[in-house]
Amino acid sequence: MHELDAASNNSVDGIRTLVDQVRIPPQTGKYKVYIIDEVHMLSQQAFNAFLKTLEEPPAYAKFILATTEKQKIIPTILSRCQIFDFARITAGDISKQLAWVADKEGIEADPAALNIISQKADGAMRDALSIFDQIVSITGNSITYAQVIENLNVLDHDYYFRMTDLILRDDASAILLLVDEIIRKGFDGADFISGYGTHLRNLLVCKDPATVGLIEDSEDVLKRYNEQSADCPPNFLMQALEISNKADVEYKAGNNKRLFLELALLQMASLEKKKSGTRQKASPGS
């Protein structure tokens, strides 16, 4: 098996070297397999130099062209390939695989902890296993949820649920105190805004049983989402998401980042207050 990194060997010379190697039959085994990673990085001239070999390869030569940007490969190359599209691995499937690994290695692992690792891996099993190994090297043969969020510097779900409860109550003082607690624990405001946007999205998703399956989280957390979602009007969630998304985009450009975060959360808290005020004002004239 031979591998070529097209990102760093994207010239005609690199392909010509590969073509020369292809001409030599395998000394052992039946096939010679060539993996060209990031193949979309090849220059136009390199693609043209490779085309003839790809059209009429020796019987023993097998080519695997790997890319994340299939649209950048010229049609004459694509038309001569079998195409296999690989999707991201779901957090649930990664968690199951990590649980299997933990069982084989004699490691006690909290399902909620494995779920956090799975989400952090963002669809990549290799990254999940790397994170898993790092956590095991630190914690030993027992992995808990608390250990994982501490070592990966991940905000506990509880902060997002608490913040939502305070926003729904329009408790400005408690909101500011919770922001202070989050910052004092060393978490970045940008990470909180991004994570809270996901939290609001999940609450909105829980409004319809048909879409609940889109949330990739543990059963315990999913139960809390359903409970809190029942307290959140759909219009509130949509408006809060708009505020969160705007804050996520503009946060880095702000000078006073803490004030930026606090203002966004207080604006969310005022949404239900404005709604209640409008109702009260309308009552006397009804």
C-alpha positions as a printed NumPy array, in Angstrom:
array([[  0.   ,   0.   ,   0.   ],
       [  1.276,   3.441,  -0.959],
       [ -0.035,   6.814,   0.169],
       [  0.354,  10.23 ,  -1.442],
       [ -0.64 ,  13.453,   0.293],
       [ -1.918,  15.606,  -2.546],
       [ -1.972,  18.686,  -0.326],
       [  1.848,  18.743,  -0.197],
       [  2.56 ,  16.847,  -3.439],
       [  0.168,  18.489,  -5.863],
       [  2.525,  19.143,  -8.77 ],
       [  2.997,  17.222, -12.015],
       [  6.306,  15.852, -10.701],
       [  4.576,  14.198,  -7.758],
       [  2.081,  12.454, -10.031],
       [  4.803,  11.387, -12.465],
       [  6.682,   9.754,  -9.604],
       [  3.49 ,   7.926,  -8.663],
       [  2.939,   6.813, -12.267],
       [  6.482,   5.435, -12.416],
       [  5.81 ,   3.4  ,  -9.27 ],
       [  2.586,   2.027, -10.758],
       [  4.512,   0.496, -13.648],
       [  6.395,  -1.812, -11.255],
       [  4.359,  -4.983, -10.457],
       [  3.955,  -6.003,  -6.785],
       [  6.79 ,  -8.129,  -5.429],
       [  4.489,  -9.772,  -2.886],
       [  0.727, -10.061,  -2.96 ],
       [ -1.713,  -9.667,  -5.814],
       [ -2.376,  -5.912,  -5.784],
       [ -0.699,  -2.574,  -5.224],
       [ -3.043,  -0.076,  -3.577],
       [ -2.461,   3.658,  -3.937],
       [ -4.26 ,   6.081,  -1.613],
       [ -4.227,   9.714,  -2.725],
       [ -5.407,  11.853,   0.184],
       [ -6.898,  15.329,  -0.379],
       [ -6.96 ,  14.549,  -4.096],
       [ -8.86 ,  17.774,  -4.864],
       [ -5.623,  19.661,  -4.098],
       [ -3.94 ,  18.362,  -7.264],
       [ -3.289,  20.988,  -9.902],
       [ -5.02 ,  20.845, -13.29 ],
       [ -1.76 ,  19.744, -14.895],
       [ -1.319,  16.992, -12.3  ],
       [ -4.862,  15.726, -12.933],
       [ -4.144,  15.597, -16.668],
       [ -0.893,  13.688, -16.072],
       [ -2.772,  11.179, -13.893],
       [ -5.716,  10.7  , -16.256],
       [ -4.021,   8.284, -18.673],
       [ -2.977,   5.948, -15.835],
       [ -6.435,   6.084, -14.318],
       [ -8.05 ,   5.271, -17.68 ],
       [ -5.866,   2.22 , -18.356],
       [ -4.369,   1.036, -15.044],
       [ -2.473,  -2.239, -14.742],
       [ -4.639,  -5.073, -13.438],
       [ -2.744,  -5.111, -10.143],
       [ -3.114,  -1.36 ,  -9.448],
       [ -5.991,  -0.082,  -7.32 ],
       [ -6.49 ,   3.622,  -6.624],
       [ -8.361,   5.149,  -3.699],
       [ -8.958,   8.893,  -4.098],
       [ -9.941,  10.496,  -0.795],
       [-11.401,  13.993,  -0.589],
       [-13.767,  16.173,   1.396],
       [-14.462,  18.4  ,  -1.633],
       [-15.603,  16.114,  -4.429],
       [-16.891,  19.031,  -6.497],
       [-13.307,  20.237,  -7.077],
       [-12.28 ,  17.082,  -8.914],
       [-12.496,  17.409, -12.702],
       [-15.415,  15.493, -14.289],
       [-13.114,  13.36 , -16.471],
       [-11.605,  11.898, -13.281],
       [-14.923,  11.487, -11.459],
       [-16.496,   9.697, -14.428],
       [-13.888,   6.941, -14.115],
       [-14.397,   6.331, -10.404],
       [-16.786,   4.454,  -8.189],
       [-17.999,   7.076,  -5.705],
       [-18.631,   6.288,  -2.043],
       [-19.915,   9.148,   0.134],
       [-19.166,   8.745,   3.84 ],
       [-21.38 ,  10.531,   6.359],
       [-20.39 ,  11.74 ,   9.803],
       [-20.781,   9.117,  12.512],
       [-23.597,  10.012,  14.883],
       [-22.794,  10.746,  18.514],
       [-24.984,   7.803,  19.506],
       [-23.005,   5.346,  17.369],
       [-19.7  ,   6.738,  18.644],
       [-20.92 ,   6.343,  22.237],
       [-21.854,   2.708,  21.592],
       [-18.423,   1.995,  20.125],
       [-16.673,   3.706,  23.041],
       [-18.79 ,   1.678,  25.467],
       [-17.667,  -1.496,  23.659],
       [-14.014,  -0.403,  23.886],
       [-14.394,   0.429,  27.579],
       [-15.932,  -2.982,  28.258],
       [-13.126,  -4.801,  26.412],
       [-10.479,  -2.807,  28.299],
       [-12.098,  -3.297,  31.701],
       [-12.864,   0.415,  32.111],
       [-15.939,   1.664,  33.967],
       [-17.397,   4.51 ,  31.93 ],
       [-20.421,   6.664,  32.701],
       [-22.685,   6.748,  29.568],
       [-23.08 ,  10.522,  30.014],
       [-19.282,  10.868,  29.995],
       [-18.981,   8.864,  26.77 ],
       [-21.698,  11.023,  25.233],
       [-19.679,  14.189,  25.945],
       [-16.601,  12.622,  24.334],
       [-18.724,  11.64 ,  21.318],
       [-20.036,  15.183,  20.878],
       [-16.539,  16.629,  21.224],
       [-15.296,  14.266,  18.478],
       [-17.789,  15.865,  16.03 ],
       [-18.429,  12.74 ,  13.967],
       [-14.85 ,  11.399,  13.862],
       [-14.281,   8.009,  15.492],
       [-10.513,   8.461,  15.469],
       [-10.812,  11.721,  17.411],
       [-13.219,  10.085,  19.855],
       [-10.766,   7.273,  20.558],
       [ -7.919,   9.763,  21.   ],
       [ -9.946,  11.785,  23.511],
       [-10.999,   8.57 ,  25.248],
       [ -7.345,   7.493,  25.589],
       [ -6.381,  10.901,  26.988],
       [ -9.137,  10.776,  29.602],
       [ -8.203,   7.216,  30.604],
       [ -4.547,   8.211,  31.019],
       [ -5.642,  10.931,  33.441],
       [ -8.475,   9.274,  35.335],
       [ -7.483,   5.592,  35.274],
       [ -9.972,   2.767,  34.828],
       [-13.034,   4.774,  35.794],
       [-14.479,   7.63 ,  33.726],
       [-17.179,   9.873,  35.17 ],
       [-19.149,  12.73 ,  33.655],
       [-17.567,  15.227,  36.064],
       [-14.039,  14.115,  35.117],
       [-14.732,  14.441,  31.393],
       [-16.225,  17.94 ,  31.492],
       [-13.389,  19.081,  33.788],
       [-10.579,  17.692,  31.625],
       [-12.136,  18.723,  28.315],
       [-13.109,  22.135,  29.717],
       [-16.732,  21.622,  28.683],
       [-19.598,  23.555,  30.249],
       [-21.972,  21.331,  32.161],
       [-25.486,  21.116,  30.65 ],
       [-26.78 ,  22.319,  33.997],
       [-25.533,  25.86 ,  33.314],
       [-27.676,  26.125,  30.182],
       [-30.766,  24.767,  31.945],
       [-30.243,  27.129,  34.882],
       [-29.733,  30.101,  32.57 ],
       [-32.948,  29.328,  30.683],
       [-34.928,  29.116,  33.929],
       [-33.568,  32.521,  34.996],
       [-34.313,  34.061,  31.59 ],
       [-37.901,  32.776,  31.69 ],
       [-38.278,  34.368,  35.147],
       [-36.651,  37.602,  33.922],
       [-34.341,  37.448,  36.956],
       [-31.714,  39.948,  35.796],
       [-29.64 ,  39.847,  38.983],
       [-29.396,  36.056,  38.99 ],
       [-28.512,  36.054,  35.275],
       [-25.59 ,  38.422,  35.899],
       [-24.412,  36.337,  38.86 ],
       [-24.511,  33.134,  36.807],
       [-22.526,  34.801,  34.007],
       [-19.968,  35.827,  36.632],
       [-19.762,  32.238,  37.922],
       [-19.183,  30.904,  34.406],
       [-16.444,  33.438,  33.661],
       [-14.733,  32.896,  37.038],
       [-14.529,  29.189,  36.275],
       [-12.45 ,  30.035,  33.21 ],
       [-14.995,  29.474,  30.441],
       [-14.902,  31.739,  27.402],
       [-17.977,  33.834,  26.659],
       [-17.885,  32.859,  22.981],
       [-18.094,  29.17 ,  23.918],
       [-21.052,  29.863,  26.194],
       [-22.938,  31.801,  23.507],
       [-22.345,  29.033,  20.976],
       [-23.353,  26.311,  23.439],
       [-26.419,  28.226,  24.573],
       [-27.542,  28.628,  20.964],
       [-27.42 ,  24.837,  20.646],
       [-29.391,  24.546,  23.89 ],
       [-32.147,  26.844,  22.576],
       [-32.225,  24.93 ,  19.31 ],
       [-32.669,  21.662,  21.195],
       [-35.537,  23.135,  23.215],
       [-37.236,  24.153,  19.962],
       [-36.639,  20.71 ,  18.445],
       [-38.38 ,  19.14 ,  21.468],
       [-41.592,  20.959,  20.572],
       [-42.382,  18.267,  17.994],
       [-42.061,  14.546,  18.836],
       [-41.101,  13.939,  15.193],
       [-37.884,  15.96 ,  15.575],
       [-36.803,  14.917,  19.082],
       [-34.552,  12.268,  17.511],
       [-32.385,  15.079,  16.081],
       [-30.955,  15.679,  19.554],
       [-27.85 ,  13.573,  20.152],
       [-27.62 ,  13.357,  23.917],
       [-28.15 ,  11.021,  26.853],
       [-31.639,   9.958,  27.979],
       [-31.356,  11.963,  31.216],
       [-30.474,  15.176,  29.378],
       [-33.172,  14.548,  26.767],
       [-35.737,  14.233,  29.574],
       [-34.661,  17.621,  30.957],
       [-34.934,  19.154,  27.48 ],
       [-38.503,  17.912,  27.171],
       [-39.441,  19.255,  30.588],
       [-37.938,  22.698,  30.008],
       [-39.235,  22.905,  26.457],
       [-42.781,  22.691,  27.804],
       [-42.175,  25.967,  29.675],
       [-40.822,  27.803,  26.599],
       [-43.255,  29.331,  24.076],
       [-42.155,  28.708,  20.454],
       [-42.075,  32.447,  19.677],
       [-39.787,  33.057,  22.628],
       [-37.393,  30.348,  21.458],
       [-37.302,  31.729,  17.91 ],
       [-36.577,  35.271,  19.103],
       [-34.016,  34.067,  21.64 ],
       [-32.294,  32.063,  18.899],
       [-32.096,  35.18 ,  16.734],
       [-30.466,  37.108,  19.597],
       [-28.091,  34.209,  20.304],
       [-27.103,  33.827,  16.645],
       [-26.458,  37.56 ,  16.283],
       [-24.371,  37.564,  19.469],
       [-22.406,  34.526,  18.26 ],
       [-21.529,  36.325,  15.01 ],
       [-20.689,  39.71 ,  16.548],
       [-19.101,  38.665,  19.861],
       [-15.463,  38.677,  18.738],
       [-15.736,  42.188,  17.338],
       [-16.979,  43.637,  20.636],
       [-14.619,  45.564,  22.924],
       [-16.391,  44.793,  26.198],
       [-17.091,  41.108,  25.677],
       [-18.596,  40.451,  29.091],
       [-21.088,  43.285,  28.634],
       [-21.898,  41.913,  25.179],
       [-22.748,  38.511,  26.675],
       [-24.759,  39.974,  29.544],
       [-26.74 ,  42.253,  27.235],
       [-27.657,  39.377,  24.914],
       [-28.979,  37.293,  27.818],
       [-30.884,  40.232,  29.336],
       [-32.486,  40.91 ,  25.942],
       [-33.71 ,  37.317,  25.919],
       [-35.088,  37.765,  29.442],
       [-37.023,  40.854,  28.358],
       [-38.873,  38.968,  25.604],
       [-41.471,  37.364,  27.874],
       [-41.673,  40.534,  29.999],
       [-42.636,  42.576,  26.924],
       [-45.205,  39.954,  26.002],
       [-46.759,  40.044,  29.497],
       [-46.737,  43.854,  29.505],
       [-48.558,  43.982,  26.192],
       [-51.259,  41.679,  27.525],
       [-51.726,  43.769,  30.679],
       [-51.938,  46.967,  28.669],
       [-54.525,  45.495,  26.325],
       [-56.813,  44.24 ,  29.116],
       [-58.424,  47.549,  30.215],
       [-59.527,  48.385,  26.68 ],
       [-60.912,  44.969,  25.911]])
